[in-house]
Amino acid sequence: MNVRTAFLSDVHLGTRACQAGPLLSFLKRFEFEKLYLVGDIIDLWSLQKGFYWPAEHNTVVQKILRLARRGVQVTYVVGNHDEALREHLEMTFGDIRLADRCVHRAADGRDYLVVHGDRYDQVMRCPGWLSALGDFSYETLIGINRVLSWGRRRLGIAGRWSLAAYAKRNLSSAVEYVRDFEHAVARDARQQGFRGVICGHIHTPVIREVDEVTYVNCGDWVDSCSAIVEHGDGRLELMHVGDEGVEEERLALAA
């Protein structure tokens, strides 16, 4: 399928939670002119604690490098788990440009601020368990979820169900955290004169209007296996990929 642009965030290569298989299926299924990697693509935090790099993770990196060599404009917006790369901002590695933030002009003329989002995260104001979501606690939830998913498949229950997503939707502290994050990102984008903002960081994929700004979160490739694509007319679409590596559903259209 041909699209104009793809946006991916929070892949977390180098961790056991990374779902590289569905990501490879997504990268093989779509053809695009531009690719934005919106932070936390390689989890340098995790790699510093213990090296984990299976062949599938290497294949993801090789696939992205091949796309760049073939002429796809690839921009890597640095996040917090790969923040060591901020020492090399605006440099190009293997035809991939590194940036702290950038601007994407959609086909309809709308300018979107593209930023990972970690600098909007007021973790010191959040409950202790929530501030650890990106590290041990979150990986624990994902591990439990893999066991539950295995049990659901054995029982013949179809469809993806996420323990982490359930917690974010139903625990009041998590709901408040996500809402505050969305408003902080949208408010800053509006103050800078943007009509839209595309980010990641909190692993909560969505396209919605927040404070008169189109707020777009790419989600992640740990739990939701989601990405944002831009069509030729500038329309953004949130895509989810299933465990079998096929497109599972399309959600949250935005004109």
C-alpha positions in Angstrom: 0.0 0.0 0.0 1.3 3.4 -0.9 1.1 6.3 1.6 2.9 9.6 1.7 4.4 9.4 5.2 4.8 7.0 8.1 5.4 7.8 11.8 6.7 5.3 14.3 7.6 5.7 17.9 8.7 3.7 21.0 9.9 0.6 19.2 12.4 -0.1 22.1 14.8 -2.3 20.1 17.1 -4.0 22.5 14.4 -5.1 24.9 12.5 -8.4 25.2 9.2 -6.5 25.0 9.8 -5.1 21.5 7.5 -6.7 18.9 9.8 -6.6 16.0 7.9 -9.1 13.9 4.7 -7.0 13.5 6.9 -4.0 12.8 8.7 -5.7 10.0 5.3 -6.7 8.5 4.3 -3.1 8.6 7.5 -1.9 7.0 7.1 -4.5 4.2 3.4 -3.8 3.7 3.6 0.0 3.1 5.6 2.1 0.7 6.2 5.7 1.7 8.2 8.8 0.8 9.0 9.9 4.3 9.6 8.0 7.5 9.7 9.7 11.0 11.1 7.7 13.9 9.6 9.6 16.8 11.9 8.6 19.6 12.8 5.5 21.8 13.6 3.5 18.7 16.7 1.9 20.2 16.4 1.5 23.9 19.9 2.5 25.0 18.8 2.5 28.7 18.0 -1.2 28.5 21.2 -2.1 26.5 23.3 -0.4 29.2 21.8 -2.8 31.8 22.2 -5.9 29.8 22.8 -6.6 26.1 19.8 -8.1 24.3 19.8 -7.9 20.5 18.1 -10.8 18.6 18.4 -11.2 14.8 14.9 -9.8 14.3 16.0 -6.5 15.9 19.0 -6.3 13.5 16.6 -7.0 10.6 14.5 -3.9 11.6 17.6 -1.7 11.6 18.8 -3.1 8.2 15.3 -2.6 6.7 15.2 1.1 7.8 18.8 1.7 6.5 17.8 0.1 3.1 14.7 2.4 3.0 17.0 5.4 3.5 19.4 4.2 0.8 16.5 3.8 -1.6 15.5 7.5 -1.2 13.0 7.4 1.6 13.6 10.6 3.7 14.2 9.2 7.2 14.3 11.5 10.2 15.1 10.1 13.7 13.6 12.3 16.4 15.5 11.4 19.6 13.6 10.4 22.8 14.6 9.7 26.4 15.5 6.1 26.1 17.9 7.0 23.2 18.8 10.4 24.6 22.6 9.7 24.2 22.0 10.4 20.5 21.2 14.0 21.3 24.9 14.6 21.3 24.8 14.2 17.6 21.7 16.2 16.6 21.4 17.4 13.0 24.0 14.9 11.9 23.3 12.3 9.3 24.1 8.6 9.8 23.5 6.2 6.9 21.2 8.8 5.2 19.2 9.1 8.5 19.0 12.6 10.0 18.9 13.0 13.7 16.8 15.8 15.3 15.5 16.8 18.7 12.3 18.0 17.0 11.2 18.9 13.5 8.3 20.1 11.4 6.4 18.0 9.0 4.3 19.7 6.3 1.4 17.5 5.3 0.1 17.3 1.7 -2.9 19.6 2.7 -0.4 22.3 3.8 -0.8 21.8 7.6 2.4 22.0 9.6 2.8 19.4 12.4 5.4 19.7 15.2 7.1 16.3 15.5 8.6 15.6 18.9 9.0 12.6 21.1 7.3 14.1 24.1 9.5 13.1 27.1 10.2 16.8 28.0 6.5 17.3 28.6 6.3 14.4 31.1 6.0 15.8 34.6 6.9 12.4 36.2 7.7 13.9 39.6 4.0 14.9 39.9 2.8 11.4 39.1 2.3 8.4 41.3 5.4 6.3 41.8 4.1 3.2 39.9 3.2 5.4 36.9 6.6 7.1 36.6 8.1 3.7 36.3 5.9 2.6 33.4 8.6 3.1 30.8 11.0 0.8 32.7 10.7 -2.2 34.9 7.0 -1.9 35.8 5.9 -1.5 32.2 8.0 -4.5 31.1 6.4 -6.5 33.9 2.9 -5.6 32.6 3.9 -6.5 29.1 5.3 -9.9 30.3 2.0 -10.6 32.2 0.1 -9.6 29.1 2.1 -12.1 26.9 1.0 -14.9 29.2 -2.6 -13.7 29.1 -2.5 -13.5 25.3 -1.1 -17.0 25.1 -4.0 -18.2 27.3 -6.6 -16.3 25.2 -5.2 -18.0 22.0 -5.4 -21.4 23.7 -9.0 -20.7 24.6 -9.8 -19.6 21.1 -10.5 -16.0 22.1 -9.8 -13.7 19.1 -8.5 -10.2 19.2 -5.8 -8.3 21.0 -6.3 -7.3 24.7 -3.8 -5.2 26.6 -3.3 -5.1 30.3 -1.3 -1.9 30.1 -3.9 -0.2 28.0 -6.7 -1.4 30.3 -4.8 0.2 33.3 -4.3 3.5 31.4 -8.0 3.6 30.6 -9.4 2.6 33.9 -7.1 3.8 36.7 -7.9 7.4 37.6 -4.2 8.3 38.1 -3.3 6.9 34.7 -6.2 8.6 33.0 -5.2 11.9 34.6 -1.6 11.5 33.6 -2.4 10.8 29.9 -4.8 13.8 29.8 -2.3 16.2 31.4 0.4 15.0 29.0 -1.9 15.5 25.9 -2.9 19.0 27.0 0.8 20.0 27.8 1.9 18.9 24.3 -1.0 20.5 22.5 -0.7 23.7 24.5 3.0 24.1 23.6 2.4 23.3 20.0 -0.4 25.9 19.8 1.9 28.5 21.4 4.5 27.8 18.8 1.9 28.4 16.0 1.3 24.8 15.0 -2.1 23.4 14.1 -1.0 19.9 14.9 1.5 17.9 16.8 2.8 14.3 16.4 4.5 12.6 19.4 5.0 9.3 21.2 6.5 8.6 24.7 3.4 7.5 26.6 2.5 4.5 24.5 -1.1 5.6 24.0 -2.0 5.8 20.3 -4.7 8.3 19.3 -5.7 11.1 16.9 -7.9 13.7 18.6 -8.5 17.4 18.8 -7.0 18.8 22.1 -7.1 22.6 22.8 -7.8 23.4 19.1 -4.8 21.4 18.0 -4.8 18.0 16.2 -3.0 15.9 18.8 -1.5 12.7 17.3 0.3 10.0 19.3 2.0 7.2 17.4 1.7 4.6 20.1 4.4 2.0 20.4 5.7 -1.4 19.2 5.8 -3.0 22.7 2.1 -3.2 23.4 -0.2 -1.6 20.8 1.8 -2.2 17.6 0.6 1.0 16.1 1.7 3.6 13.7 0.5 6.8 12.0 0.3 7.1 8.2 -0.4 10.1 6.1 -2.2 9.6 2.8 -1.7 11.6 -0.4 -4.4 14.1 0.6 -2.8 14.9 4.0 -5.3 12.7 5.9 -3.8 11.0 8.9 -4.7 7.5 10.0 -3.9 5.4 13.0 -3.0 1.8 12.1 -2.7 -1.3 14.3 -0.9 -4.5 13.2 -1.9 -7.9 14.5 0.2 -10.7 15.9 0.2 -12.5 12.6 1.8 -9.5 10.9 -1.2 -8.4 9.0 -3.1 -5.1 9.2 -5.7 -5.6 12.0 -7.7 -2.4 12.1 -7.7 1.2 11.1 -8.8 3.8 13.7 -9.3 7.5 14.3 -9.4 9.1 10.9 -8.5 12.8 10.8 -9.2 15.1 7.9 
